[in-house]
Amino acid sequence: MKGLVIKNTGSWYSVKTDEGEIIESKIKGNFRLRGIRSTNPVAVGDRVVINKNQEGTAFITEIEDRRNYIIRRSQNLSKQSHIIAANLDQAFLVVTINHPQTSTQFIDRFLASAEAYSVPVVLVFNKKDILDEEETHYLEMMMNLYDTIGYKCIAISAVSGDGVDQLLPLMKDKVTLLSGNSGVGKSTLINKILPEANLRTSEISNAHDTGMHTTTFSEMLELPNGGYLIDTPGIKGFGTFDMEPEELTSYFREIFHFSKDCKFNNCTHTHEPGCAVLKALENHYIAASRYESYLSMMQDKDEDKYRPAY
């Protein structure tokens, strides 16, 4: 029997069979993915084969090949990965300029990981209604930066619903991952898109201006006009996993664009003579924040330099 993993609550997975039945399932035995050291060998969005038992539950016996996935380094086990979701058409990364502030390094790490697995990303800037004049100016600068690189940017207020209508046609008949730091308003946004979902939301922690987790598991929510929205727990950091430094250039679109004119084919864009990337950085064709994210990710292979706060 085949089906789609629509919810993960830790050791149990809800599988929606091709016949439309939802069966609570567990992994059979020592189930490990080929070549991937993962804290969650089965992810929401996976197509699986299950064997139903007499109790009405089932064992997951096989995972079909994934089209793509979003993966990050496990927060607790740096040598292992955590697969956020699989078989995606796109991802909406919800970010906030303030309350809490999403770091550009977090954004860039997510974007690079999505590039590595061919997942298109839309940047959704939430809480535009509570920004002062200076913060609004910074929002416009950020949107311009990422728009210039080639990422679609949409500013919204999930509380009032302003701008949310721009997201709806993008989601039709697609599997969309919704991700972002804790506290950026993902649950509020889902409640606006799907009022019947009635997800819990929480106040921002005043002590650190950070969000508190309200979603504790990943779940695929069916959209009335076709497609799915994948709700995931807020993530504090985004350490890259299994990325070689020499691959990184191709995951930063604008750096890759200029790297073709570098003097040396194996240029790391850090110190080499005739580096077109460093020249573009000097001439402000590449943003300093993006280049800093690139340098930070270059160091991820060094376990001692990995800091889970990314």
N, C-alpha and C positions, 0 to 999 in steps of 0.2 A: 504494500500500500504506500502511495506517495503523497507528500503534502508539503506545506509551507510553514516554517517556524514563525509564528506570529507573536510569541511572548516568551520571555526568559525570566524566571523568578529564582535563579540560582541553580538548584539541582534538577528542577522540573522545567519542561518546555511545553508550551501549548502549540500543537501542530494542527493546522487546518488542512484536512485531506482534500484531494481533488474532487471528492464527492460532497464537500461542504461541511463535514463533521469535524468538530474540534475535540482532539484527544490529548489528554495530559500524558506526556512521554518523558522517559529518562534515557540517558546514554547507556548503551550496553557495554559492560566490561571496561577494559582499559582502552578507551577510544581516543586515539590521537590522530591529528591530521598529518599527512605526509609533509615533512620538512618544515612545519610551523609549530614552534613551541608556544602554545597559547594557553592562557588561563581559562578560556572558554572555547573548547573545541567546536561547539555548535553555536551559531550566532543567529539573531533575528534576521529574517530575510533568506535564510538557507532553504534550499529544496532538499528534502530528506526522504529516505525510505524507512518505514516503521513496520514493526510486527506487533499487532494488537494481541493482548492476552485476555484471559477469562475475566479478569477484574475490571475490564473496560479501559485500562491504561495501555501503554505501549512502550516498546524499546525502539530507540533510534539505532538502526543497524548500518546506515550508509548516508553519506552526504554527497549530493551531486556536485559536479565541478562548479566553482563559483565564477561568475562573470567578472566580478570585481568585489572589493570590500574596502572599508576604512579601518585601518589598524594603527594602534599606538603602543608605545612601550608600557608595560604594566607598572602601575605606581609603586607597588610593593616589591615586585620581582623584576629587576632591571633586565635580566637575561630572558624574560618571557614577554609575550605580547598579549594585548587584549583587543579582540576584534569587536569593533563597535556595531557594525551591521554589514550585511552582504547583499550582493545583487541589486545595486542601487542605480537609478536613472540620474539622480542628482542629490546634492546635499544643500540644505539651507543652514549656514552658520550664523547663529544669532549672536550679535555683539552689541556692546553698549559703550558709549563714550565715557559715561560716569554712572555710578550707583548700580553695580560696580563698574570699574573701568576694565575693559578687555585690552590686554597688552597686544601690541602689534606682533610681538614674537609668537604669541599663541595663535593669532590669525595666520601668520606666515607658515607656521609649522603645520597647521591643519591644511592649508592650501597646498603645500608641497606634498603632503601625504596623499591628498586627493589627486593631485597631478600624477603621482607615481602609479596609481591604480585606475587612472582614467575616469574619475568621478567629477563631473561638472559641479561647480560650487556657485551659489548665489549668496552674497553677503547681505544679511538683513540687520540693519542698524535700528535697534529698538530704543524706546523711551525718549524719542525726539521731543516729546511734549514737556519734559521736565528739565531741558537744557537751558542754561542762561546764554547770553549773547556770545560770550567767548567760547563756550562749549559747542554752540551751534556752528560757529566758524570752524572749529576743529573738526566737527562732523563733516562739514562740506569739503574740507581739505582731505580727510581720510577717504571719503567717497570718490573724490576726484583722482586720488592716487591709485586706488584699486580699479577704478573704471578705466583709467589710462592703460593699466597693465592688461586689461581685458576681462575683468570680473564684473558681472552684473551686480549693482548695488541698489538696495531699496531701503529708504528710511520709513519707519513706521512707529505707531504707538499702539501696542497690543491692548492697552487699557481702553483707549477711546475707539480703537478700530481704524484710525486714520492710516491709510496706506496699505492696510491688510488686503484690500481688494486687488492690489497689484500682484499678490502672491497666488491667488486662487487659480487663474488660467495657467500659470506655470506648473501647477501640481496635477492638472487633469490627466488621468490615465497613466500617471508616473509613480514610481516608488521613490519617495523623498525622505531622506534622513534629516531630522531636526537636531542640531547639536549646538553646543556652546557651554560657556562657564556656568556654574551655579549662580542663580540670581538674575540672569539676563532677561527672564520673562518667557521662557519656552512654554511653560504650563499655561500662562495667561494667554499666549498666542494660540495655543491649541484650543483652549476654551472659546476663543473668539471664532476660530475656523470651524470647530466641532462643538457646539454648545452642549450636546448630549454626552460628551466625554466627561465633563464635570470634574476635571483634574484638580487636585489640591494645589494651592499656591501658598507661598510663605513670604513674610516680610524680609527685607534685607537686614542682616545683622549689623546694627549700628557700630559695634565695636571695631569691626574690620571692613565695613562697607562691602561685605561679601554675601553671596547667597547661601542659603541653607538648602540641602537636597530635599526636594519634594517628590521627585520621581526616583524610585529605588530599583526599578528594573526596566528593561527595554521592551517596547510593545509596538506592534504594527496596528495602526488605526485605519480602518477602511473609510475612504472618502466617498461621500454620496454621489459625486459626479465621476467616479472612477479613479482608481489608484489607491495608494497607501501613504500614510504619513507615519514615519517611525519616530516615536518618542523615546529619548534616551536620558539616563541620569546626567546631571550637570557634571562636567569634568573640570577639575582645577588645573591640570597640567596636560601637556601633549608632547611627550618624549617620542622621538621617531624611533622606529624599530627596523633593523635589518636594512638600512640604507647605506650604501658605500659612498664615501666622500666624492669620488669621481662621478657619481650619478647625479649629485645634487644640482649641478648647473642646469640640467634639463628640467628640473622641477620648479625653477624660478624663471618664469617666462621671459622677463626683460633681461635677466642676466644671460640666459641662453641666446637671446637675440644678438647681444653684443659679443658674446664669446666666440662667435664664428669668425671674428676679425682678429682674434688673439694671435700673436706671433707663434706660440707653441701650442700644439694639439693637446698636450697634457697640462695646460695652464690651470692652476688652482685659483687664480684671481686673487691672490693674497700679496704677492711680492714680485712676480716675474716681470722682466722688461718686455715692453711691447704688448702689455695686457690691455685689451680694448675695454674690458669691464671696469678696471680701475680708472681708465680715462673717462668712461661714461659716468662713473660715480663722481669724479672730480668736476665734471661739467653738469652735474645734477640731472642727468638722464636716468639715473638709477637712484632711488631714495635711500638715504643713509639707514633708515630703519629696516628696509628690506635687506640691505647688505649685511647689517649686523645680525639679522636672523639667519642669513646664509652662513656667516662665520660661526654662529652658535651651533647650528646643525652640523657643521663640519667636525665639531668636537664631540658629537654624540657617541661616536665609536669608542671614545676613551671613557671607560666606566667611571673613573675617578672624577671626571668632569661633569657627569650627568647629575642634574639637579631636578628633582621631580616637580618643582614649582613652575616649570615651563607651561 
